[in-house]
Amino acid sequence: MFRLWAKEFKDNRMLRDTMICDDSDDTRTHKIFRALDEVCYEFDLSKPIWLDSTINEFKRHAKTRFYQDNFVDSIDFDYLEIHVIEE
């Protein structure tokens, strides 16, 4: 089972979090993008842009943070963190 944990932080405190589970036979990349879409829908956010630094961090740690630079709209938190915790 694939599980992605998403958390919103402001001033070093977690504002809210959610867990997205996916049992499909799809590729890992598709699961990640689909889970991120679900997170953005649940948190009412625009989809973040994957910058080179974001991609590199995610490849190394299966975890990354999306800051204001990753969003077209302004955000009312410091960053959105996603973490793949089970594959």
Secondary structure by P-SEA (a helix, b strand, c coil): cbbbbbbbbcccccccbbbbbbcccccaaaaaaaaaaaaaaaaccccccccaaaaaaaaaccbbbbccccccccccccbbbbbbccc
